[in-house]
Amino acid sequence: MPAVRVKKSEAEEAKRILKRGGIYDGKRRPRREKENILFPIKDPEKAKNLGFEVVDIELPFRPERQIYKNLESILRDKFTKEELNFLRRYDIIGDMAIIQIPPEIERREKEIVEALLKVHPFLKVIAKKGFHKSVFRIGEYSIIWGEKRLTTVHKENGVKIKVDLSKVFFNPRMKGERYRLAQLVKDGERVLLMFAGILPYALVIARYKNAKITAVELNENAVKLGIENIQLNRDKLKGSIGIIQGDVFDVVPKLGTFDRVISPTPKGVDALRLALEKAEKWVHYYDFVHEDKIEDFKERIISQCRELGKECRIRIKKVSDYKPHVLKVCADIELL
């Protein structure tokens, strides 16, 4: 069976390329081989054309439970069409599954738990998510199966991230964005990270680039976990991370300028002008924008740049759907 051999350090990017090219064989398991990873593929010729080393090796098929595309595919024969419409996306954070179960299907909780365990047999905790309950976007959770904890170590993009959902906010769905920004940062850059949380952005950037990162976060618990996370990854980080605990709007005005400013802005917070003031070359500003207001958002950025005596070039990237007609977007702003 065909597979490609890549170095462990290049595995994340290689897997992305294979998937993007439609030749990654998700029905078979990858294998570690000393300092390399073997990824199963469908089309060896296409893989060679992409520059990969192709080998012929037996890689076992995944168990059937791991081939299911999503929760709905398992529950389709048990739930009515109306009940399936109430199913929500869920997140896997380390060995925990976080899911929303609307009142309309709460009586089917046991079957949902069984289905999750079939898709993800490694789970140790399944928690039901409620509403955010604080300025730090900490959710309310009730554990419906497994160990009575909300702490875990989550792995993504080559780093380990210790999480405690009872004390901090963490969004695993931004994994791709964190990797994207890490590839944009250049070695030697000075980077300001506002609303830094437990440092997922900072860790991924420092994993790949020798950058000097200054992170600002208000939540004391997030700062403590961030310090633990730096230690947890100390042997893997090329860059350096310094953390300042405090309110972004108090701390950042006292700092100097940076080559690049990243602002994973919480909903309802306006930190655009502050980010622009502190950037010399690049700003990556996240916000929640109605789909009909994208151009207005772009014009607002241009206006604020000009008020600061700066010209800019802007690319608005859709990150995700937040709610009907409202998008989470990232404005990649190049200051000219």
C-alpha positions in Angstrom: 0.0 0.0 0.0 1.4 3.5 -0.8 2.4 6.0 1.8 4.6 9.0 2.1 7.5 9.4 4.5 8.0 12.8 6.2 10.0 14.1 9.1 8.0 14.5 12.4 8.7 18.3 12.4 7.1 18.6 8.9 4.1 16.2 9.6 1.4 18.8 10.3 2.1 20.7 7.1 2.5 17.5 5.0 -0.9 16.2 6.2 -2.5 19.5 5.3 -1.0 19.3 1.8 -2.1 15.7 1.3 -5.7 16.4 2.4 -5.9 19.5 0.3 -4.7 17.5 -2.7 -7.4 14.9 -2.0 -4.9 12.0 -1.7 -4.8 11.4 2.1 -6.2 8.0 2.9 -8.2 8.5 6.1 -9.3 4.9 6.2 -5.8 3.7 7.2 -3.6 4.6 10.2 -0.4 6.6 10.0 2.7 5.1 11.6 5.6 6.6 13.5 9.0 5.4 12.3 11.9 6.8 14.4 12.2 10.4 13.4 9.6 10.1 10.6 5.9 9.7 10.1 4.3 7.5 7.4 1.0 8.9 6.0 -1.3 6.6 4.0 -2.2 8.0 0.5 -4.4 7.1 -2.4 -2.4 8.4 -5.4 1.4 7.8 -5.3 2.0 9.6 -8.6 0.3 12.7 -7.4 2.2 12.5 -4.1 5.5 12.3 -6.1 4.6 15.3 -8.1 4.0 17.2 -4.9 7.6 16.4 -3.9 6.9 13.6 -1.3 9.0 10.4 -0.8 6.6 7.6 -1.6 7.1 4.1 0.0 5.2 0.8 -0.2 4.3 -0.3 3.2 1.4 -2.1 5.0 -0.6 0.4 7.1 -3.6 -1.1 8.9 -7.2 0.1 8.3 -8.8 2.0 11.1 -11.6 0.4 13.0 -15.0 1.1 11.5 -15.9 3.4 14.4 -13.1 5.8 13.4 -14.3 6.2 9.9 -17.7 7.7 10.8 -17.7 11.3 9.5 -19.7 12.8 12.4 -22.1 12.1 15.2 -25.1 12.4 13.0 -24.0 9.4 10.8 -24.2 7.2 13.9 -27.4 8.5 15.2 -29.2 8.7 11.9 -30.9 5.3 12.4 -31.9 6.0 16.0 -33.1 9.7 15.8 -35.9 11.2 13.9 -35.0 13.8 11.3 -36.4 16.5 13.6 -34.2 15.2 16.5 -31.1 15.2 14.2 -31.7 18.9 13.4 -31.2 19.7 17.1 -27.7 18.1 17.2 -24.9 20.6 17.7 -21.3 20.6 16.8 -19.0 19.4 19.6 -15.4 20.0 20.5 -12.7 17.6 21.4 -10.2 19.1 23.9 -7.5 16.6 24.9 -9.4 13.6 26.2 -12.6 15.6 26.8 -15.7 16.1 24.6 -17.6 19.3 25.0 -21.1 19.2 23.6 -24.3 21.2 23.6 -27.5 19.2 24.1 -30.7 21.4 23.5 -33.7 20.7 25.8 -35.5 19.1 22.8 -33.2 16.1 22.8 -32.0 15.9 26.4 -33.9 12.7 26.8 -31.6 11.1 24.3 -28.5 12.1 26.3 -27.4 8.5 26.9 -27.5 7.6 23.2 -25.5 10.7 22.4 -22.9 9.7 24.9 -22.7 6.2 23.5 -22.3 7.6 20.0 -19.5 9.9 21.1 -17.6 7.1 22.7 -17.9 5.0 19.5 -16.4 7.8 17.4 -13.8 8.8 20.1 -13.0 5.7 22.2 -10.1 7.6 23.9 -12.5 10.0 25.8 -12.3 10.2 29.6 -14.8 13.0 30.1 -17.9 14.1 28.3 -19.3 17.5 29.5 -22.4 19.4 28.5 -21.9 23.0 27.8 -24.1 25.9 29.1 -23.7 29.6 28.7 -20.7 31.8 29.3 -20.8 33.1 32.9 -18.1 35.7 33.2 -16.1 38.5 31.5 -13.5 35.8 30.8 -15.9 33.8 28.6 -15.8 30.9 31.0 -18.6 28.4 30.3 -20.9 26.5 32.6 -20.3 22.8 32.2 -21.9 19.7 33.7 -20.1 16.4 33.4 -22.5 13.8 32.0 -20.0 10.9 31.6 -16.6 9.9 32.9 -14.1 11.4 35.3 -15.2 14.4 37.3 -12.8 17.0 35.9 -12.5 19.8 33.4 -8.7 19.8 33.1 -6.8 18.1 30.3 -3.7 18.5 28.1 -4.7 19.3 24.5 -2.3 18.7 21.6 -2.3 20.8 18.4 0.2 22.0 15.9 3.1 20.3 17.7 2.5 21.8 21.1 0.8 20.7 24.4 -1.7 23.1 26.0 -2.9 22.5 29.5 -6.6 23.6 29.8 -8.9 24.0 32.8 -12.4 24.9 31.4 -13.6 25.7 34.9 -11.3 28.7 35.0 -10.4 29.7 31.4 -11.7 30.0 27.9 -10.2 27.9 25.1 -11.3 27.4 21.5 -9.9 24.3 19.8 -11.6 25.3 16.5 -9.0 28.0 16.0 -6.2 25.5 15.4 -6.0 26.3 11.7 -5.8 30.0 12.3 -3.0 29.6 14.9 -1.0 27.6 12.4 -1.7 30.1 9.6 -0.4 33.0 11.7 2.7 31.0 12.8 3.6 30.6 9.1 3.2 34.3 8.4 5.5 35.4 11.3 9.1 35.8 10.4 12.1 34.8 12.5 13.3 37.8 14.5 10.0 39.6 14.7 8.6 41.3 17.8 5.0 40.2 18.2 2.4 41.6 20.5 -0.4 39.2 21.4 -3.5 40.8 23.0 -6.1 38.8 24.9 -3.6 36.0 25.0 -5.5 33.5 27.2 -3.6 30.4 28.1 -1.2 31.2 25.2 -2.3 28.9 22.3 -1.4 31.5 19.7 1.9 32.3 21.3 2.9 28.7 21.8 2.2 27.7 18.2 4.1 30.8 16.8 7.0 30.2 19.1 7.0 26.5 18.1 7.7 27.3 14.5 9.4 30.8 14.5 12.2 32.4 16.5 10.1 35.4 17.4 10.0 37.5 20.6 6.4 37.4 21.8 4.8 39.7 24.4 1.5 38.4 25.6 -1.1 40.4 27.6 -3.9 38.7 29.5 -6.2 39.8 32.3 -7.4 36.5 33.7 -5.0 35.4 36.5 -5.8 31.8 36.1 -5.1 31.9 32.4 -1.7 33.6 33.1 -0.8 30.8 35.5 -1.7 28.1 33.0 0.2 30.0 30.3 3.3 29.9 32.4 2.8 26.1 32.9 2.3 25.7 29.2 5.6 27.5 28.4 7.3 25.0 30.7 5.4 22.1 29.2 6.8 23.0 25.8 10.2 24.5 26.7 12.1 21.9 24.7 10.1 22.6 21.5 9.9 26.4 21.4 12.2 28.3 19.0 10.9 31.7 20.1 10.5 33.4 23.5 7.2 34.3 25.3 6.9 37.0 28.0 3.5 37.3 29.8 2.1 40.5 31.3 -1.0 40.1 33.5 -3.3 43.0 33.2 -6.0 44.7 31.2 -5.0 45.2 27.6 -6.3 48.8 27.6 -4.1 49.6 30.6 -1.0 47.6 29.7 -0.6 48.0 26.0 -0.6 51.8 25.8 2.5 51.8 28.0 4.4 49.4 25.7 6.4 50.3 22.6 5.6 49.2 19.1 5.9 45.8 17.5 6.5 44.4 14.0 3.2 42.5 14.3 0.1 42.7 16.5 -2.4 39.8 16.9 -5.7 40.5 18.6 -8.1 37.5 19.1 -10.6 40.0 20.2 -13.5 38.9 22.5 -16.9 39.6 21.2 -18.2 43.0 22.1 -14.7 44.4 22.7 -13.2 47.1 20.4 -9.4 47.1 20.4 -8.9 48.0 16.7 -7.4 51.4 17.2 -5.0 50.2 20.0 -3.8 47.3 17.7 -3.2 49.7 14.9 -1.3 52.2 17.1 1.1 49.5 18.3 1.9 47.9 15.0 4.7 48.8 12.6 4.0 46.4 9.8 1.2 43.9 10.4 -2.1 43.6 12.4 -4.2 40.5 12.5 -7.5 41.6 14.1 -10.4 39.2 14.8 -13.9 40.5 15.1 -17.6 39.4 14.7 -19.2 41.0 11.7 -22.6 40.7 10.0 -22.2 39.3 6.5 -23.7 42.5 5.0 -21.3 44.7 6.9 -18.0 43.3 5.7 -17.3 46.3 3.5 -18.2 48.7 6.3 -15.8 46.9 8.6 -13.1 47.3 5.9 -13.8 51.0 5.6 -13.6 51.4 9.3 -10.1 49.9 9.4 -9.0 52.2 6.5 -10.5 55.3 8.3 -8.7 54.5 11.6 -5.4 53.9 9.8 -5.7 57.3 8.1 -6.5 59.0 11.4 -3.2 57.6 12.7 -1.4 58.8 9.6 -1.0 55.3 8.1 -2.0 53.7 4.8 -2.9 50.1 4.7 -3.8 47.1 2.6 -6.5 44.7 4.0 -7.6 41.2 3.4 -10.7 40.0 5.3 -10.7 36.3 5.9 -13.8 34.4 7.1 -12.8 32.2 10.0 -16.2 30.7 11.0 -19.9 31.1 11.3 -20.8 32.6 14.7 -24.6 32.7 14.3 -27.0 33.1 11.3 -25.6 35.9 9.1 -22.8 36.8 11.6 -19.3 35.8 10.8 -16.1 35.6 12.8 -13.5 37.1 10.6 -9.8 38.0 10.7 -8.6 41.3 9.1 -5.0 40.8 7.9 -3.9 44.4 7.8 -0.6 45.4 6.2 0.6 48.9 7.1 2.3 50.6 4.2 
